[in-house]
């Protein structure tokens, strides 16, 4: 797939969740969205606006109520759970806002396990990425032995290690100070550029969004936000 071709294509995407009164609330209603191979896009949106749900739908962690989610040649929305897991493992690197590190495994093991799900664990690359995020002296440490910012940097290394075609980043600098945030963003963007990966980052932080040329307003994309009103 050459640069500029649509790596990610969404159409008619909707997702609702039950509410306490017994009804349902539409959280996501995105008529269309696309992202080209090698393209970098930041989505602006306030906390609670559905950005994480949107990324979870793209990653196949959640299933939509309707619509299609093409990642390369596979439609996440049409696949069963096992095949969604395989597509995510082979194509997508996800930097979670809540890290999702495995507590019983070291920093190095967390990165290697992430690579193994994608098909091949390369210890030299895992070590090199952890060094680039400043954690070469913490390879054998467990997540509970790390600061919040250090855990976030492990999560960044794990998502990038398997050279994914698409990187999803959910508030990836939310737990970092300004200097480490800029370094983490630099690493994410450099690594995506090196491998030709597309990057879709969501944030409500003006400092983060200011580092991107292509910034899109999630509230304009997501019709559910307009229907909900103020």
Secondary structure, DSSP 8 states (H G I E B T S, - for coil): --TTSEEEEEEEEEEEEE-TTS-EEEEEEEEEEEEETT-EEEEE--TTSSHHHHHHHHTTSS--SEEEEEETTEEGGGS-HHHHHHHHHHHEEEE-TT----TTSBHHHHHHHHHHHTT---HHHHHHHHHHTT-GGGTT-BGGGS-HHHHHHHHHHHHHHT--SEEEEESTTTTS-HHHHHHHHHHHHHHHHHHT-EEEEEE--HHHHTT-S-EEEHHHHBHHHHHH--
